[in-house]
Amino acid sequence: MKKIRSVVVFSVCFLFMVASTSALAAKPKEVSITAYGVGSQAYIFSAGIAEAVNKVAGIKTNVIPAGTDVGRVLPMRAGEVEFTIVTGATGWFVSHGTGDFSGSVWGPQPIRMAWRGGNLFVGVYTRGDSGIKTIADMKGKRAAVVPGSATCTNNVQGPLAFGGLYLDKGDFKAVQFPSHGSAAKAVTEGAVDIYQFGTTGSAPMETSASRHGIHWFDLDPKNEEGWERLWAFSPWAAKALVTRYAGKDKGHPPFHAMVYPYNIWCWANTPVDTVYEYAKAMWDGYDLYKNVHAELPGWSHETLADTSGCYYPYHDGVVKLLKEKGVWTDKHEAFQQTQLDNEKKRMALWKVAQSEAKSQKIGLDSPEWGKFWWNKLTAAGLLK
């Protein structure tokens, strides 16, 4: 009898040890996240969050800056890093297989939200003494574009289309710049007349502080036709009233602009435990990171559960956390299923579109293909 009891006790202890070891193994000791360059908002966000996560959960985060969207996303797809931190616009391009991700090796990708971050308010602006007051006044003027960044370029062409101005119709002149920063600097220097930027970003702050001042263009939310034209270029953007922005201290009134979230992303096949543990550590460490940057208070528990402006599913690890915290609702479940269904439809359409393009002798890595695929998404009602 004693022998049997000993076996039972040993078995129970062994199972407990195995369970404990598995639980410990489920929490990663170290993860990596790609971000925008050193000094950018995203880099500061990720560094502040990393410190908090390390304090509350003992998970070390390696923040790796990368110069392009593809450079930030590719290591995540390859499984070399667990996360990336980019805007909802970039996430939209990845999930829809457009822009820099429309090449034959990409297409619609199974990207997931590992944390729904705070909102990024983006407006278009000019120098305060330019004499340009409305979008319509941009007729024949110069707009900055960044060929290597579909987000930067479309966020300029979208608002101009809001005002009825199109590049292919010759309504304005497009001046190319190699980067987001150089395009914004060109406004201050007077080399171009309009560009887009986060409303509290350093570039418009510099324009505002210059002797020229700054003027933000208002995108009237009641102008539905204008917004439809804008969404044809920037479908990831929502309407927003901006109250915090460069130049406010000079008496400028609030204005309407675009808004979309900053997110932490991962791939669908990223281990559930890894995403769950990291998200849980962010949940528990909110009070530690919220004051690291003026925008980080927006990376809250409430924001995590906000699906507005999102066109991509949550990762299963985040779903697990939100259910555990009692904030996952029927609306969240409906949202999740809609995004998963749309993802499947995009992936199926991608194959059909490639076949059609080949029959029409459209190269799958050509600019013509990018336009062809965008139009296919539009016609199928899958642009948003």
KEKE-377796 format. One record per residue: y, x, z of N, C-alpha, C in turn; residue in three letters. Coordinates in steps of 0.2 Angstrom, whole numbers, padded with zeros to 4 digits, always signed. Each point is the difference from the previous one (the first is absolute). Layout:
<nodes>
YXZYXZYXZala/...
</nodes>
This chain:
<nodes>
-0006+0004+0000+0006-0004+0000+0006+0004+0000met/+0000+0006+0004+0006+0004+0000+0001+0004-0006lys/-0006+0001-0004+0001+0003-0006+0003-0004-0005lys/-0002-0007+0000+0003-0005-0004+0008+0000+0001ile/+0002-0001+0007+0007+0000+0001+0004+0006-0002arg/-0004+0006+0001+0004+0006-0003+0001-0001-0007ser/-0005-0002-0004+0001-0001-0007+0006-0004-0002val/+0000-0006+0004+0005-0005-0001+0007+0003+0001val/+0000+0003+0006+0007+0003+0002+0002+0005-0005val/-0005+0004-0002+0002+0006-0005+0002-0004-0007phe/-0003-0005-0002+0001-0003-0006+0007-0003+0000ser/+0002-0004+0006+0006-0003+0001+0006+0006+0000val/-0001+0005+0003+0004+0006+0001+0002+0003-0007cys/-0006+0001-0004+0000+0003-0006+0004-0005-0005phe/-0001-0006+0000+0004-0005-0004+0007+0000+0002leu/+0002+0000+0006+0007+0000+0002+0003+0007-0002phe/-0004+0005+0000+0003+0007-0002+0002-0001-0008met/-0005-0003-0004+0001+0000-0007+0006-0005-0001val/+0000-0005+0003+0006-0005-0001+0006+0004+0002ala/+0000+0003+0005+0007+0004+0002+0002+0005-0005ser/-0006+0004-0002+0002+0005-0005+0002-0003-0006thr/-0002-0006-0002+0002-0003-0007+0007-0003+0001ser/+0002-0002+0006+0007-0003+0001+0005+0006+0000ala/-0003+0006+0003+0005+0006+0000+0001+0002-0008leu/-0006+0000-0003+0000+0002-0007+0004-0004-0005ala/+0001-0007+0002+0004-0004-0004+0007+0001+0000ala/+0003+0004+0005+0007+0001+0000+0001+0007-0003lys/+0004+0001-0005+0001+0006-0003+0004+0005+0004pro/-0002+0006+0000+0004+0005+0004+0006+0002-0004lys/+0000+0000-0007+0005+0002-0004+0000-0004-0007glu/+0006-0002-0002+0001-0003-0007+0006+0004-0003val/+0000-0002-0007+0006+0003-0004+0003-0006-0003ser/+0007+0001-0001+0004-0005-0004+0004+0004-0004ile/+0001-0003-0007+0005+0003-0004+0006-0004+0000thr/+0006+0003-0001+0006-0003+0001+0005+0003-0005ala/+0006-0003+0000+0006+0003-0004+0002+0006+0003tyr/+0004+0004-0003+0002+0006+0002+0003+0001+0007gly/+0000+0006+0002+0003+0001+0007+0007-0002+0000val/+0002-0004+0005+0007-0002+0001+0000-0007-0002gly/-0004-0003-0004+0000-0007-0002-0002-0004+0005ser/+0002-0007-0001-0001-0005+0005-0008+0000+0002gln/-0004+0000-0005-0007-0001+0000-0003+0006+0004ala/+0003+0006-0001-0003+0006+0004+0002-0001+0007tyr/+0006-0002+0001+0002-0001+0007-0004-0005+0004ile/-0001-0006-0004-0004-0005+0003-0007+0002+0002phe/-0003+0004-0005-0007+0002+0001-0001+0005+0006ser/+0005+0004+0000+0000+0005+0005+0001-0003+0007ala/+0005-0005+0001+0001-0003+0006-0007-0004+0002gly/-0003-0004-0005-0006-0004+0002-0005+0005+0002ile/-0001+0006-0004-0005+0005+0002+0000+0002+0007ala/+0006+0001+0002+0001+0002+0007-0002-0005+0005glu/+0002-0006-0001-0002-0006+0004-0008-0001+0000ala/-0003+0000-0006-0007-0001+0000-0004+0006+0003val/+0002+0006+0000-0003+0005+0003+0001-0001+0008asn/+0005-0002+0002+0001-0001+0008-0004-0006+0002lys/-0001-0005-0003-0004-0006+0002-0007+0000-0001val/-0002+0004-0006-0007-0001-0002-0003+0007-0001ala/+0004+0006+0000-0003+0006-0001-0002+0002-0007gly/+0003-0004-0005-0001+0001-0007+0005+0004-0003ile/-0001+0006-0002+0005+0004-0003+0001-0002-0008lys/+0006+0000-0002+0002-0002-0007+0003+0006-0003thr/-0003+0002-0006+0003+0005-0004+0004-0004-0005asn/+0007+0001+0000+0004-0003-0005+0001+0005-0006val/-0001-0002-0006+0000+0004-0006+0005-0002-0005ile/+0006+0003-0001+0005-0002-0005-0003+0001-0007pro/+0002-0005-0004-0002+0001-0007+0006-0003-0004ala/+0001+0003-0006+0006-0001-0004+0000-0006-0005gly/-0006-0003-0001+0000-0005-0005-0005-0006+0003thr/+0001-0006-0003-0005-0005+0003-0007+0001-0002asp/-0001+0003-0006-0007+0002-0001-0003+0005+0005val/+0005+0005+0001-0002+0005+0005-0002-0002+0007gly/+0003-0006+0002-0001-0003+0006-0006-0004+0000arg/-0001-0003-0005-0006-0005+0000-0007+0003-0002val/+0001+0005-0005-0007+0003-0002-0004+0003+0005leu/+0003+0004+0005-0005+0002+0005-0003-0005+0004pro/+0003-0006+0001-0003-0005+0004-0005-0003-0004met/+0001-0001-0007-0006-0003-0004-0006+0005+0000arg/+0002+0006+0000-0006+0005+0000-0003+0001+0007ala/+0002-0003+0005-0003+0000+0007+0002+0007+0003gly/+0006+0003-0002+0002+0006+0003+0004-0001+0006glu/+0004-0006+0000+0004-0002+0006-0002-0007+0001val/+0002-0003+0006-0002-0007+0002+0006-0004-0002glu/+0006+0002+0000+0005-0005-0001+0006+0003-0004phe/+0004-0004-0002+0007+0002-0003+0005-0005+0002thr/+0006+0002+0000+0006-0004+0002+0005+0000-0006ile/+0000-0006-0003+0004-0001-0006+0003-0007+0001val/+0005-0002-0005+0003-0006+0001-0005-0006-0004thr/+0002-0006+0002-0004-0005-0004+0000+0000-0007gly/+0006+0003-0003+0000+0000-0007-0005+0005-0003ala/-0001+0006+0003-0005+0004-0002-0007-0003+0001thr/-0001-0003+0006-0006-0004+0001-0002-0005-0005gly/+0006-0003-0003-0001-0005-0005-0003+0003-0006trp/+0004+0006-0002-0002+0003-0006-0008+0002+0000phe/-0002+0003+0006-0007+0002+0001-0005-0006-0001val/+0002-0005+0004-0005-0006+0000+0000-0004-0007ser/+0005+0001-0004+0001-0003-0006-0002+0004-0006his/-0001+0007+0001-0001+0004-0005+0005+0001-0005gly/+0007+0000+0002+0005+0001-0005+0004+0006+0002thr/+0005+0001-0005+0005+0006+0001-0004+0006+0000gly/+0000+0005+0005-0003+0006+0000-0008-0001+0001asp/-0002-0006+0001-0007-0001+0002-0003-0005-0006phe/+0003+0000-0006-0003-0004-0005-0004+0004-0005ser/-0001+0007+0001-0004+0004-0004-0007-0002+0001gly/-0004+0003-0005-0007-0002-0001-0004+0002+0006ser/+0002+0005+0004-0004+0002+0006+0002-0004+0006val/+0005-0005+0000+0002-0004+0005-0001-0007-0001trp/+0005-0004-0001-0002-0007-0001+0001-0003+0007gly/-0001-0007+0001+0001-0003+0007-0005+0003+0005pro/+0003+0002+0006-0004+0004+0005+0000-0004+0006gln/-0006+0000+0004-0001-0003+0006+0004+0002+0006pro/+0006+0000+0000+0005+0003+0005+0000-0005+0006ile/+0001+0002+0006+0000-0005+0005+0006+0002+0005arg/+0002-0005+0004+0005+0001+0005-0003+0002+0006met/+0001+0007+0002-0002+0002+0007+0005-0002+0005ala/+0006-0001-0002+0005-0002+0005+0006-0003-0005trp/+0002-0006+0002+0006-0003-0004+0006+0002+0004arg/+0004+0005-0003+0006+0002+0003+0006-0004-0001gly/+0006+0003+0002+0006-0003+0000+0003-0001-0007gly/+0004-0004-0001+0003-0002-0006+0005+0006-0003asn/+0000+0001-0006+0004+0005-0003+0005-0005-0005leu/+0007+0001+0002+0005-0004-0004+0003+0004-0005phe/-0001-0002-0006+0002+0004-0006+0006-0003-0004val/+0005+0003-0001+0006-0003-0004+0002+0005-0005gly/+0004-0003-0005+0003+0004-0005+0007+0001+0001val/+0003+0005-0001+0007+0002+0002+0004+0004-0005tyr/+0006+0000+0001+0004+0005-0004+0006+0002+0004thr/+0004+0005-0003+0006+0002+0004+0005-0005+0002arg/+0003+0000+0005+0004-0006+0002+0006+0000-0004gly/+0002+0006-0003+0006-0001-0005-0001+0000-0007asp/-0007-0002-0002-0002+0000-0007+0003-0005-0004ser/+0002-0006+0004+0003-0005-0004-0006-0005-0002gly/-0006+0002+0001-0006-0005-0002-0001-0004+0006ile/+0001-0006+0000-0001-0005+0006-0007-0004-0001lys/-0002-0002-0006-0006-0004-0001-0005+0004-0004thr/-0006-0003+0000-0005+0003-0005+0002-0001-0007ile/+0003-0005-0002+0003-0001-0007+0005+0005-0002ala/+0003+0003+0005+0005+0005-0002-0003+0006-0002asp/-0007+0001+0001-0003+0006-0002-0001+0000-0007met/+0002-0005-0004-0001+0000-0007+0003+0007-0003lys/-0004+0004-0004+0002+0006-0003+0001+0006+0005gly/-0002-0001+0006+0001+0005+0005-0007+0004+0001lys/+0000+0005+0004-0005+0005+0001-0004-0002+0006arg/-0007+0000+0000-0005-0002+0005-0004+0006+0001ala/-0001+0002+0006-0005+0006+0001-0007-0003+0000ala/-0005+0004-0003-0007-0002+0000-0004+0007+0001val/-0006-0001+0003-0004+0006+0002-0007-0002-0004val/-0001+0004-0006-0006-0002-0004-0006+0002+0004pro/+0000+0004+0004-0006+0002+0004-0002-0005+0006gly/+0004-0005+0001+0000-0005+0005+0001-0007-0003ser/-0005-0004-0001+0000-0007-0002+0004-0004+0005ala/-0001+0001+0007+0003-0004+0005+0008+0001-0001thr/+0002+0007+0000+0007+0001+0000+0003-0003-0007cys/-0003+0001-0005+0003-0003-0007+0000-0007+0000thr/-0005-0003+0002-0001-0008+0000+0005-0003+0005asn/+0001+0003+0005+0005-0002+0005+0007+0000-0002asn/+0001+0004-0005+0007+0000-0003+0000-0005-0006val/-0005+0000-0004+0000-0005-0006-0001-0007+0002gln/-0004-0001+0006+0000-0007+0002+0006-0003+0002gly/+0004+0003+0004+0007-0003+0002+0005-0001-0006pro/-0001+0005-0005+0004-0001-0006-0002-0006-0004leu/-0007-0001+0000-0002-0006-0004+0002-0006+0004ala/+0001+0000+0007+0002-0005+0004+0007-0002-0003phe/+0004+0005-0002+0007-0002-0003+0000-0001-0008gly/-0007+0000-0003+0000-0002-0007+0001+0007-0004gly/-0001+0006+0003+0001+0006-0004-0007+0003-0001leu/-0002+0002-0006-0006+0003-0001+0001+0007-0004tyr/-0004+0005+0001+0000+0006-0003-0002+0000-0007leu/-0005-0004-0002-0003+0000-0007+0005-0004-0004asp/+0005-0003+0003+0005-0004-0004+0007+0004-0001lys/+0000+0006+0003+0005+0004+0000+0006-0002+0005gly/-0002-0004+0005+0006-0003+0004+0003+0006+0005asp/-0004+0005+0001+0002+0005+0004-0003+0007-0002phe/+0002+0005+0003-0002+0007-0002-0005+0002+0006lys/-0006+0003-0002-0004+0003+0005+0001+0007+0001ala/+0001+0003+0005+0001+0007+0001-0006+0002+0005val/-0004+0005-0003-0006+0002+0003+0002+0006+0005gln/-0004-0001+0006+0000+0005+0005-0007+0002+0003phe/-0001+0006+0002-0006+0002+0002-0003-0003+0007pro/+0005-0002+0004-0003-0003+0006+0005-0005+0003ser/-0003-0004+0005+0004-0005+0003+0007+0002+0003his/-0001+0006+0004+0006+0003+0003+0005+0002-0005gly/-0002+0003-0006+0005+0003-0005+0004-0006-0003ser/-0004-0006-0001+0003-0006-0003+0005-0003+0004ala/-0001+0000+0007+0004-0003+0005+0007+0005+0000ala/-0001+0006+0000+0005+0005+0001+0005-0001-0006lys/-0003-0002-0006+0004-0001-0006+0005-0005+0001ala/-0001-0005+0004+0004-0006+0001+0007+0003+0003val/-0002+0004+0006+0006+0003+0003+0004+0004-0004thr/-0003+0004-0004+0004+0005-0005+0003-0004-0006glu/-0002-0006-0001+0003-0004-0006-0003+0002-0006gly/-0006+0003+0000-0004+0001-0006-0003-0006-0003ala/-0002-0005+0005-0002-0007-0002+0004-0005+0004val/-0001-0006-0002+0003-0006+0003-0004-0004+0005asp/-0006+0000-0001-0004-0004+0005-0007+0003+0001ile/-0003-0001+0006-0006+0002+0002-0002-0004+0006tyr/-0007+0001+0002-0003-0004+0005-0002+0005+0006gln/+0000-0003+0006-0002+0004+0006-0001-0004+0006phe/-0003+0002+0005-0001-0004+0006+0007+0000+0003gly/+0002-0006+0002+0007-0001+0002+0002+0004+0006thr/-0004+0003+0004+0002+0004+0005-0002+0008-0001thr/-0001+0001-0006-0002+0007-0002+0005+0005+0000gly/-0002+0006+0000+0005+0006+0000+0005+0000-0006ser/-0003-0002-0006+0004+0001-0006+0006-0005+0000ala/-0002-0007+0001+0006-0004+0000+0005+0001+0006pro/-0003+0003+0005+0005+0002+0006+0005+0005-0003met/-0003+0005-0004+0005+0005-0002+0005-0003-0005glu/-0002-0005-0004+0004-0003-0005+0006-0004+0004thr/-0003-0003+0005+0005-0004+0004+0005+0005+0004ser/-0002+0005+0002+0004+0005+0004+0005+0004-0005ala/-0002+0000-0007+0005+0004-0004+0006-0004-0001ser/+0005+0003-0004+0007-0003-0001-0001-0006-0004arg/-0006-0001-0004+0000-0005-0004-0003-0007+0003his/-0003+0001+0006-0003-0006+0003-0006-0003-0003gly/-0002-0005+0002-0006-0003-0003+0001-0008-0001ile/-0004-0002-0006+0000-0008-0001-0007-0002-0001his/-0002-0004+0004-0007-0003-0001+0000-0006-0005trp/-0004-0001-0004+0000-0006-0004-0004-0006+0003phe/+0002-0006+0000-0003-0005+0003-0004-0004-0005asp/-0007-0001+0002-0005-0003-0004-0001-0007+0003leu/+0005-0005-0002+0000-0007+0002-0007-0003+0001asp/-0002-0002+0006-0007-0003+0000+0000-0007-0003pro/+0005-0003-0001+0000-0006-0004-0001+0000-0007lys/+0001+0006-0003+0000+0001-0007-0008+0001-0002asn/-0004-0005+0000-0007+0000-0001-0002+0004-0007glu/+0004-0002-0005-0001+0003-0007+0001+0008+0001glu/+0005+0002+0003+0001+0007+0001-0006+0003+0004gly/-0002-0003+0005-0006+0003+0004-0006+0000-0004trp/-0001-0005-0005-0006+0000-0004+0000+0006-0005glu/+0006+0002-0002+0001+0005-0005-0001+0007+0004arg/+0002+0000+0006-0001+0006+0004-0007+0001+0002leu/-0004-0005+0001-0007+0000+0002-0004+0002-0006trp/+0002+0000-0006-0003+0002-0006-0001+0007+0000ala/+0005+0004+0004+0000+0007+0001-0003+0002+0007phe/+0002-0003+0005-0001+0001+0007-0003-0005+0003ser/-0007-0002-0002-0003-0006+0004-0002+0001+0007pro/+0001+0006+0002-0002+0001+0008+0006-0001+0004trp/+0006-0002-0003+0006-0001+0004+0001-0007+0002ala/+0002-0001+0006+0002-0007+0003+0008+0000+0001ala/+0003-0006+0001+0007+0000+0001+0001+0001+0007lys/+0006+0003+0001+0002+0002+0007+0008+0000+0001ala/+0002-0002+0006+0007+0001+0002+0000+0006+0004leu/+0004+0005-0002+0001+0007+0003+0006+0000+0004val/-0001+0001+0007+0005+0001+0005+0001+0007+0002thr/-0004+0005-0001+0000+0007+0002+0000+0004-0007arg/+0005+0003-0001+0001+0004-0006+0005+0005+0000tyr/+0000+0005-0005+0005+0005+0000+0007-0004-0002ala/+0005+0002+0003+0007-0003-0002+0002-0006+0004gly/-0005-0002+0005+0002-0006+0004+0006+0001+0004lys/+0001+0006+0003+0005+0002+0004+0007-0001-0004asp/+0000+0000-0006+0006-0001-0004+0002-0007-0002lys/-0004-0005+0004+0002-0007-0001-0003-0003-0006gly/-0005+0003-0003-0004-0004-0005-0004-0006+0003his/+0000-0005-0003-0004-0006+0003-0007+0001-0002pro/-0005-0004+0004-0007+0000-0002-0001-0002-0007pro/-0006+0003-0003-0001-0002-0007-0008-0001-0001phe/-0002-0003-0005-0007-0001-0002-0003+0005-0004his/-0006+0002+0002-0003+0006-0004-0008-0002+0000ala/-0003+0006-0002-0008-0001+0000-0003+0003+0007met/-0006-0003+0001-0003+0003+0006-0008+0000-0001val/-0003+0005+0003-0007+0000+0000-0002+0005+0005tyr/-0006+0000+0002-0002+0004+0006-0002+0007-0001pro/+0001+0004+0005-0003+0007+0000-0007-0002+0003tyr/-0006+0003-0002-0006-0001+0003-0004+0007+0001asn/-0005+0000+0004-0005+0005+0001-0006-0003-0004ile/-0003+0004-0005-0005-0002-0004-0006+0004+0001trp/-0006-0004-0002-0006+0004-0001-0004-0003-0005cys/-0006+0003-0002-0004-0003-0005-0005-0005+0003trp/-0003-0005-0004-0004-0005+0003-0006+0003+0003ala/-0003+0006-0002-0006+0003+0003+0002+0004+0005asn/+0006+0001+0003+0001+0004+0006-0004-0003+0006thr/-0003+0004+0004-0004-0003+0005+0004-0005+0004pro/-0003-0006+0002+0003-0005+0004+0002+0003+0007val/-0004+0004+0003+0002+0002+0007+0006+0005-0001asp/+0000+0004-0005+0006+0005-0001+0006-0004+0000thr/+0001-0005-0004+0006-0004-0001+0001-0004+0006val/-0005-0003+0003+0001-0004+0006+0003+0004+0006tyr/-0003+0006+0001+0002+0004+0005+0007+0003+0000glu/+0002+0001-0007+0007+0003-0001+0005-0006+0001tyr/-0002-0006-0003+0004-0006+0001+0001-0002+0007ala/-0005+0001+0004+0000-0002+0007+0004+0005+0004lys/+0000+0006-0002+0004+0005+0003+0007-0001-0001ala/+0002-0002-0007+0007-0002-0001+0002-0006+0004met/-0004-0005+0000+0001-0006+0004+0002+0002+0007trp/-0004+0004+0003+0001+0002+0007+0006+0005+0001asp/+0001+0004-0005+0005+0005+0000+0007-0002-0002gly/+0001-0007-0002+0006-0002-0003+0006+0002+0004tyr/+0000-0001+0007+0006+0002+0004+0001+0008+0000asp/-0004+0004-0002+0001+0007+0000+0003+0002-0007leu/-0001-0004-0005+0002+0003-0007+0006-0004-0002tyr/+0002-0006+0003+0005-0005-0003+0007+0003+0000lys/+0001+0005+0004+0007+0003+0001+0001+0006-0004asn/-0006+0002-0003+0001+0007-0004+0004+0000-0006val/+0001-0006-0003+0004-0001-0006+0003-0007+0001his/+0006-0001-0003+0004-0007+0001-0004-0005-0003ala/-0004+0001-0005-0004-0005-0004-0007-0001+0003glu/-0002+0004+0005-0007-0001+0003-0001-0006+0004leu/+0005-0002+0004-0001-0006+0003-0003-0006-0004pro/+0001+0000-0006-0002-0005-0005-0008+0001-0001gly/-0003+0005+0002-0007+0001-0001-0004-0002+0006trp/+0001-0007+0002-0002-0003+0006-0007-0004-0001ser/-0002-0002+0005-0006-0005+0000+0001-0006-0004his/+0006-0003+0001+0002-0006-0004+0000+0002-0008glu/+0003+0006-0001+0001+0002-0007-0007+0001-0004thr/-0005+0003+0004-0007+0001-0002-0003-0007-0003leu/+0002-0005+0004-0003-0007-0002+0004-0004-0005ala/+0005+0003-0003+0005-0003-0005-0003+0002-0007asp/-0002-0005-0003-0002+0001-0007+0005-0001-0006thr/+0006-0002+0002+0005-0001-0005+0001+0007-0004ser/+0001-0001-0006+0001+0006-0004-0006+0004-0002gly/-0006-0002+0002-0006+0004-0001-0004-0003-0005cys/-0003+0004-0004-0004-0002-0006-0007+0004+0001tyr/-0002+0001+0006-0006+0005+0000-0004-0002+0007tyr/-0006+0000+0000-0004-0002+0006+0001+0005+0006pro/-0001-0003+0006-0001+0005+0006-0007+0003+0000tyr/+0000+0006+0003-0006+0003+0000-0004-0003+0006his/-0007+0000-0001-0004-0004+0005+0001+0003+0007asp/+0002+0006+0001+0001+0003+0006+0006-0003+0004gly/+0005-0002-0004+0006-0003+0002-0001-0008+0001val/-0005-0003-0004-0002-0007+0001-0003+0000+0007val/-0004+0005+0001-0004+0000+0007+0005+0000+0006lys/+0005+0004-0001+0005+0001+0005+0004-0006+0001leu/+0002-0003-0005+0004-0006+0001-0004-0006+0002leu/-0006+0000-0001-0004-0006+0003-0001+0002+0007lys/-0001+0006+0002-0001+0002+0007+0006-0002+0004glu/+0006+0001-0003+0006-0001+0003+0002-0008+0000lys/-0004-0004-0003+0001-0007+0000+0006-0002-0005gly/+0002+0004-0005+0006-0002-0004-0003-0002-0007val/-0006+0001-0002-0003-0001-0006+0000-0008-0001trp/+0003-0003-0005+0000-0007-0001-0003-0002-0006thr/-0001-0007-0001-0003-0003-0006+0005+0003-0006asp/+0006+0000+0001+0005+0002-0005-0002+0007-0002lys/-0001+0005+0005-0002+0007-0002-0006+0000-0004his/-0005-0004+0002-0007+0000-0004+0001-0003-0007glu/+0005-0005-0001+0001-0002-0006+0004+0005-0005ala/+0004+0004+0004+0004+0005-0004-0005+0006-0002phe/-0004+0001+0005-0005+0006-0002-0005-0002-0005gln/-0002-0006-0001-0005-0002-0005+0004+0000-0007gln/+0006-0003+0001+0004+0000-0007+0001+0007-0003thr/+0002+0005+0005+0001+0007-0003-0007+0003-0002gln/-0005-0001+0003-0007+0002-0002-0002-0003-0007leu/+0001-0006+0000-0001-0004-0007+0004+0003-0005asp/+0007+0001+0001+0004+0003-0005-0002+0007-0002asn/-0002+0004+0005-0002+0006-0002-0006+0000-0005glu/-0005-0004+0002-0006-0001-0005+0002-0002-0007lys/+0005-0005+0000+0002-0002-0007+0004+0006-0004lys/+0004+0004+0004+0003+0005-0003-0005+0005-0003arg/-0005+0002+0004-0005+0005-0002-0004-0003-0006met/-0001-0006+0000-0004-0003-0006+0005+0000-0006ala/+0006-0002+0001+0005+0000-0006+0001+0007-0003leu/+0000+0005+0005+0001+0007-0003-0006+0002-0005trp/-0006-0002+0001-0005+0001-0005+0001-0003-0006lys/+0002-0007+0000+0001-0004-0006+0006+0003-0004val/+0005+0002+0004+0006+0003-0003-0001+0006-0004ala/-0004+0005+0004-0002+0006-0003-0004-0001-0007gln/-0004-0005+0000-0004-0001-0006+0005-0003-0006ser/+0004-0004+0002+0005-0003-0005+0005+0006-0002glu/+0002+0004+0004+0004+0006-0002-0003+0004-0005ala/-0007+0002+0002-0003+0004-0005-0001-0003-0007lys/-0001-0006+0000-0001-0004-0007+0007+0000-0003ser/+0005+0001+0003+0007+0000-0003+0002+0007-0001gln/-0004+0005+0002+0002+0007-0001+0006+0002+0005lys/+0000-0003+0006+0005+0002+0005-0003+0005+0004ile/+0003+0006+0001-0003+0005+0004+0000-0002+0007gly/-0005+0001+0004+0000-0002+0007+0004+0004+0005leu/+0003+0006-0003+0004+0004+0004+0007+0000-0003asp/+0002-0005-0004+0006+0000-0004+0005-0004+0004ser/+0007+0001-0002+0005-0005+0003-0002-0007-0003pro/-0002-0001-0006-0002-0006-0003-0005-0004+0005glu/-0005+0004+0002-0005-0003+0004+0003-0003+0007trp/+0005+0004+0003+0003-0002+0006+0003-0007-0001gly/+0004-0001-0005+0003-0006-0002-0005-0006-0001lys/-0005+0002-0004-0005-0005-0002-0003-0002+0007phe/-0002+0004+0004-0003-0002+0007+0004-0004+0004trp/+0007+0002+0000+0005-0004+0004+0000-0007-0003trp/+0000-0001-0006+0001-0006-0003-0006-0004+0001asn/-0006+0003+0000-0007-0004+0002+0001-0003+0007lys/+0002+0004+0004+0001-0002+0007+0004-0006+0001leu/+0006+0001-0004+0005-0006+0000-0003-0006-0003thr/-0003+0000-0005-0003-0006-0003-0006-0003+0004ala/-0003+0004+0004-0006-0002+0004+0003-0003+0007ala/+0006+0001+0001+0003-0002+0006-0002+0004+0006gly/-0001+0007-0002-0003+0004+0006+0005+0006+0001leu/+0007-0001-0002+0005+0005+0001+0002+0000+0007leu/-0001-0006+0004+0002+0000+0007-0007-0001+0004lys/
</nodes>
